[in-house]
Amino acid sequence: MKSAFMVAGMLGAISIGWAQSGKAPARIEAEYYVMAYARHYRVPVALARAIVLRESNWQPCVISPKGAVGLMQLMPATARQLGVTDRCNISQNVSGGVRYLAWLMRRFHNDLRLVAGAYYVGVDTISKRGLAYRNSDVVAYVSTIRTAYLREARMDPESTNTAQKRDVR
């Protein structure tokens, strides 16, 4: 019960900033849940934000031609596996998507290229072929996620990923 009050209080405080930022309330709520769930499941916030940006452009209930829904574009089977019953619900969608990213990070030993590729094309394909998978759509997707991740993490795209150069959130 205490955490529900904390979330309500946090969202209330964030909504005060909304009036000044010009962002829609749904975007503010989405950003809150992305940060909260990413931190909780130990997924880089910048990665979760990059995925949401690429998948839905922060639109909470967008539906893809293939049937993926929501901020993190969860497919029906993936949503069921993750216990997401309402893919348009911002909290459920982000929670499920970030938990999936956390699982992918464990599965692929934190190799974010493989994580992004598997998020896009599926675990089985990337598990079989790894970085040898050269589908141009997947390569473009991983590149887009990398660029957005680096921008979100405030890292120079030409730098190496060292602790000194990361903006840890």
Secondary structure, DSSP 8 states (H G I E B T S, - for coil): -HHHHHHHHHHHHHHHHHHHH---HHHHHHHHHHHHHHHHTT--HHHHHHHHHHHHTT-TT-B-TTS-BTTTTB-HHHHHHHT-S-TTSHHHHHHHHHHHHHHHHHHTTT-HHHHHHHHHH-HHHHHHHGGG---HHHHHHHHHHHHHHHHHTT--TTS---TTT----
